[in-house]
Amino acid sequence: MVYNFKVFKKCSPNGKLTLYMGKRDFVDHISYVEPIDGIVVVDEEYVRDRRVFAQVVCTFRYGREEDEIMGLSFYKELYLASEQIYPPLEKRSYELTRTQERLVKKLGDWALPFRLTLPAGAPGSVTLQPGLEDEGEPCGVHYYVKLFVGETEIDRSHRRSTVALGIRKVQFAPDKPGPQPCTLVRKDFVLSPGQLELELTLDKQLYIHGETVAVNISIRNHSNKVVKKIKASILQSVDIVLFQNGQYRNVVTGVETQDGCPLQPGANMQKVVQLRPTLGPLRDRRGLALDAQLKRQETTLASTTLLLDPEQRDAFGIVVSYSVKVKLYLGALGGELSAELPFILMHPKEGRLKLVQADSEADVEMFRQDTVLHQESVEVY
């Protein structure tokens, strides 16, 4: 039996370097990141007196391209990992993956394996959705693997001898779910006796993209105020760490209801509200955080960012979190009472990995080489 596995291939414009990668999504396990591995096939005559380098570049755009005037730039590049592939500086200290072994066997002696390692605290791949009238590259954090020919790893690469392919640093849902979220808030009134209580409970802490969030609402009205309306919504919180005031919120979905209202003094209410956070109706919402998109792939709302230490965040990262907020409206004189519960929204691990069998065949996906990106003049997607 022969098993097929997918391989991504991209050539430099002069055809002297060819990059092969078995995957483009690399998982952040919070305490470490999966190594980024691949194969580069070089032209023997072309590289005989030259050096070939591989790098992982993280780009951070925090402003629109059309606003970059008079030398002002809202774009930074971080070189997070680098390795000299040819000639190799030392004996390889790691074992090849099954995909690398199969590719080296098929591609010959000038197929050179490489492995690059990202630091554990590197920012995740996130895109901020542009407005309908915005042009140019969207804001966010993106990664790409870059191969080039030069004298040193800090040489300015030449377009014709450079190949770059976009990748993503992603997180998947943890194996062990957390405790069931629950909160209770009370409101006192200055000139009135008694309290108004609002209790929120979610059926679980971890939700998969596309699932419906069931919000259990319990109201106990021990005051002499009247609850006239209930509003429930899911909020996406975005924290652009580079800026001191770079935090904002987006309403992903919400519902207002007067079912069971007005809730009179001394009455109680038990209610379940169903909310489903999806990107579908929000594709024109500027600033919404999305999972970084690779070409030919659909994207979704950004997953929750899991941090090993919330106090130590990368300065060039974008931290995304989600919460459910319920607000009770008591009229002009009574004011409002609100409660909020955080939850986790992520993609599952299932179905992500496929084993490469010894008698497998590669299904190669090609990428164009005559395209342009940023100052490098090389397309990565």
C-alpha positions in Angstrom: 0.0 0.0 0.0 1.3 3.5 -0.9 0.5 6.5 1.2 0.5 10.1 -0.1 1.8 13.0 1.9 1.7 16.7 1.1 4.9 18.7 0.5 5.1 22.4 -0.1 7.7 23.5 -2.7 9.0 26.9 -3.7 12.0 27.9 -5.9 14.1 31.0 -6.0 13.7 33.2 -9.1 17.0 31.9 -10.6 16.1 28.3 -9.9 19.2 27.6 -7.9 17.5 27.1 -4.5 14.4 25.0 -3.9 12.7 24.8 -0.6 10.6 21.7 0.5 8.5 21.7 3.7 6.2 19.0 5.0 3.9 21.5 6.8 3.4 25.2 7.3 1.7 25.2 10.8 4.1 24.8 13.8 2.5 24.3 17.2 3.4 26.4 20.2 3.2 24.1 23.3 3.6 27.1 25.6 6.8 25.9 27.1 8.4 25.1 23.7 7.7 25.4 20.0 7.8 22.6 17.5 11.1 22.8 15.5 10.8 24.2 11.9 12.3 21.7 9.6 12.6 21.3 5.8 14.8 20.4 2.9 16.6 22.8 0.5 17.9 21.5 -2.8 20.9 23.6 -4.1 22.5 23.8 -7.5 26.0 22.2 -7.1 27.9 24.5 -9.4 26.1 27.7 -8.2 26.9 27.2 -4.4 30.4 25.8 -4.8 32.1 28.9 -3.5 29.1 30.4 -1.7 27.1 30.0 1.5 23.5 29.2 2.0 21.6 30.4 5.1 18.1 29.6 6.5 16.3 32.0 8.8 12.9 32.3 10.5 11.6 35.9 10.2 8.8 37.3 12.3 7.2 40.4 10.8 5.1 42.8 12.9 2.9 45.5 11.2 1.2 47.8 13.6 0.0 50.5 11.2 -1.4 50.9 7.7 0.9 51.0 4.7 -0.9 54.0 3.2 0.0 56.0 6.4 3.7 55.5 5.9 4.9 58.9 4.6 8.1 60.9 4.9 10.1 57.9 6.1 7.7 56.9 8.8 7.4 53.1 9.1 4.9 50.9 11.0 6.7 47.7 10.2 9.4 45.7 12.0 11.2 42.4 11.3 12.6 40.1 13.9 15.1 37.4 13.0 14.3 34.7 15.5 16.4 31.8 14.2 19.3 31.4 11.8 21.4 28.5 10.5 24.1 28.1 7.9 23.0 25.1 5.7 25.9 25.0 3.2 28.6 24.3 3.8 27.5 22.9 7.2 29.5 24.2 10.1 29.3 21.1 12.3 27.9 17.6 12.4 24.1 17.5 12.6 23.0 17.1 16.2 19.4 16.1 15.5 17.7 13.2 13.8 15.8 13.8 10.6 12.0 13.5 10.5 10.3 10.8 8.4 9.4 13.5 5.8 13.0 14.7 5.6 14.3 11.2 5.2 11.9 10.4 2.3 12.7 13.7 0.6 16.5 13.3 0.9 16.2 9.8 -0.6 14.1 11.0 -3.5 16.0 14.3 -4.2 19.6 13.1 -4.1 22.9 14.2 -2.5 22.3 18.0 -2.8 19.1 17.9 -0.8 20.2 19.5 2.5 18.1 19.2 5.6 17.7 22.0 8.2 16.0 22.6 11.5 15.3 26.0 13.1 14.0 26.5 16.7 11.9 29.4 17.8 12.1 30.7 21.4 9.2 29.7 23.7 7.9 33.3 24.1 7.7 34.2 20.5 4.4 35.9 19.5 1.6 33.9 17.8 0.4 34.4 14.2 -2.4 36.9 14.3 -4.0 39.2 11.7 -6.0 42.3 12.4 -8.9 42.4 9.9 -8.6 45.5 7.6 -11.5 47.7 6.7 -13.1 47.4 3.3 -11.4 50.5 2.0 -7.9 49.7 3.4 -5.2 48.7 1.0 -1.8 46.9 1.4 -0.7 44.3 3.9 -2.9 43.9 6.9 -1.7 44.6 10.4 -0.6 41.7 12.6 2.2 39.2 13.3 3.3 36.9 10.5 6.2 34.4 10.0 8.1 33.1 7.0 11.1 30.8 6.4 13.8 32.5 4.3 16.6 30.9 2.4 19.3 33.0 0.7 22.8 32.9 -0.7 25.3 35.3 1.0 28.7 35.7 2.7 27.2 36.1 6.2 23.8 35.7 7.8 23.4 39.5 8.1 24.0 40.1 4.4 21.3 41.8 2.4 19.8 39.1 0.3 19.4 39.4 -3.5 15.9 38.7 -4.8 17.0 36.2 -7.5 18.8 34.0 -5.0 16.2 34.2 -2.2 13.2 32.0 -1.5 10.7 32.7 1.3 7.6 30.7 2.3 5.0 31.8 4.8 4.4 29.7 7.9 2.3 30.0 11.1 2.9 29.6 14.8 -0.3 28.2 16.2 -1.7 26.9 19.4 -4.3 24.1 19.9 -6.7 23.4 22.6 -5.1 21.9 25.8 -5.7 18.3 26.7 -7.1 19.0 30.2 -10.0 21.4 30.4 -10.1 24.0 33.2 -12.7 24.5 35.9 -16.3 25.4 35.0 -16.5 29.2 34.9 -18.8 30.8 37.4 -19.2 34.3 38.9 -21.7 36.1 41.2 -22.1 39.9 41.4 -24.3 42.0 43.6 -25.5 45.6 43.4 -26.5 47.8 46.3 -28.6 50.9 46.0 -27.9 54.0 48.0 -31.5 55.0 48.7 -33.2 51.6 48.5 -32.9 48.5 50.7 -31.9 45.1 49.4 -29.6 43.8 46.7 -29.8 42.6 43.1 -27.9 39.4 42.4 -26.6 38.2 39.0 -25.0 34.8 38.7 -23.4 33.5 35.4 -22.3 30.0 34.7 -20.9 28.4 31.5 -21.2 24.7 30.8 -17.4 24.5 30.3 -14.3 26.6 30.0 -12.9 25.4 26.6 -14.9 25.9 23.4 -13.9 24.8 19.9 -14.4 27.2 16.9 -18.0 26.8 15.7 -19.4 25.6 19.0 -22.3 27.4 20.7 -21.6 28.9 24.1 -24.5 28.3 26.6 -24.7 31.1 29.2 -26.7 30.2 32.3 -28.1 33.4 33.8 -29.6 33.4 37.3 -31.2 36.7 38.6 -32.4 37.1 42.2 -34.0 40.5 42.8 -34.0 41.3 46.5 -34.3 45.0 45.9 -37.2 47.2 45.0 -35.9 47.9 41.5 -37.3 46.4 38.3 -35.1 44.6 35.7 -36.4 45.8 32.3 -34.0 44.2 29.8 -31.2 41.7 29.6 -28.2 41.9 27.1 -25.7 39.1 26.6 -22.7 39.3 24.3 -19.3 37.7 23.5 -16.4 40.1 23.5 -13.0 39.6 21.9 -10.3 41.5 23.8 -7.1 42.4 21.8 -4.0 43.6 23.5 -1.2 45.0 21.2 1.6 44.7 23.7 3.8 47.3 22.0 1.5 50.2 22.9 0.7 51.1 26.5 -2.9 51.9 25.5 -3.1 49.2 22.8 -6.1 47.4 24.3 -9.6 47.3 22.7 -12.6 45.1 22.5 -14.8 43.8 19.7 -18.4 42.5 20.1 -18.4 39.2 18.3 -22.0 38.4 18.8 -24.8 39.3 21.2 -28.5 39.3 21.9 -31.0 41.5 23.8 -34.1 40.1 25.3 -37.0 41.2 27.4 -38.3 37.6 27.8 -39.3 37.3 31.5 -39.1 41.1 31.9 -39.9 43.2 33.7 -38.6 41.3 36.7 -40.4 42.7 39.7 -39.0 43.1 43.2 -38.7 39.8 45.1 -38.8 37.8 41.9 -36.2 35.3 40.5 -35.3 34.3 37.0 -33.4 31.4 35.5 -32.5 31.7 31.8 -30.1 30.1 29.3 -28.8 32.2 26.3 -27.1 30.5 23.3 -24.3 32.5 21.7 -22.2 31.3 18.7 -19.0 33.2 18.0 -18.3 33.1 14.2 -16.5 35.2 11.6 -19.3 35.0 9.1 -21.3 38.2 9.7 -18.1 40.2 10.7 -16.0 40.1 7.6 -16.2 43.9 7.3 -15.3 44.7 10.9 -12.0 46.5 11.1 -9.7 45.5 13.9 -11.1 42.1 14.5 -8.3 39.6 15.4 -8.2 36.6 13.1 -5.9 33.6 12.8 -3.1 34.5 10.4 -4.1 33.4 6.9 -2.0 31.4 4.4 -2.9 31.7 0.8 -5.7 29.4 -0.5 -6.9 28.9 3.1 -10.0 30.2 4.9 -9.4 31.9 8.2 -11.4 32.1 11.5 -11.6 34.2 14.5 -8.2 34.3 16.3 -7.8 31.6 19.0 -7.2 32.5 22.6 -3.6 33.2 23.3 -2.2 30.9 26.0 0.8 32.3 28.0 3.2 30.5 30.2 3.5 33.7 32.3 0.9 36.4 31.7 3.4 39.0 33.1 6.1 38.1 30.5 4.7 38.9 27.1 6.7 39.5 23.9 6.7 43.3 23.1 5.8 42.5 19.5 3.0 40.2 20.2 -0.8 40.4 20.0 -2.7 38.8 22.9 -6.3 37.7 22.2 -8.8 36.6 24.8 -12.6 36.0 25.0 -15.3 36.6 27.6 -19.1 36.5 28.0 -20.7 39.7 29.3 -24.3 39.9 30.6 -25.8 43.3 31.5 -29.1 44.0 33.3 -30.8 47.3 32.6 -32.8 48.8 35.5 -34.0 51.9 33.9 -32.8 55.5 34.0 -32.7 55.8 37.8 -31.7 52.2 38.6 -28.6 52.1 36.4 -27.1 48.8 35.2 -25.6 45.6 36.6 -23.1 43.6 34.6 -21.0 40.4 35.0 -18.3 39.0 32.9 -16.8 35.5 32.5 -13.6 34.6 30.5 -13.5 31.4 28.4 -11.1 29.8 25.9 -11.8 29.5 22.2 -9.4 27.4 20.2 -9.0 24.7 17.4 -8.8 21.0 18.4 -5.7 18.9 18.0 -7.5 16.0 16.3 -6.7 15.3 12.7 -3.7 17.5 12.6 -0.9 15.0 12.1 -0.5 12.2 9.6 2.2 9.6 9.8 4.5 9.3 6.8 4.9 5.6 5.8 8.1 4.1 4.4 6.5 3.5 1.0 4.8 6.9 0.7 4.6 9.3 -2.3 4.8 13.1 -2.1 2.0 15.3 -3.3 3.9 18.6 -4.1 2.2 22.0 -3.9 4.0 24.6 -6.0 4.3 28.3 -5.3 5.0 31.1 -7.7 8.5 32.7 -7.6 7.9 35.9 -9.7 6.1 37.9 -6.9 6.9 40.7 -4.5 6.7 41.2 -0.7 7.8 44.2 1.5 11.3 45.5 1.2 12.6 42.1 0.5 10.9 41.9 -2.9 10.1 38.2 -2.3 6.6 36.7 -1.8 6.2 34.4 1.1 2.7 33.1 0.8 
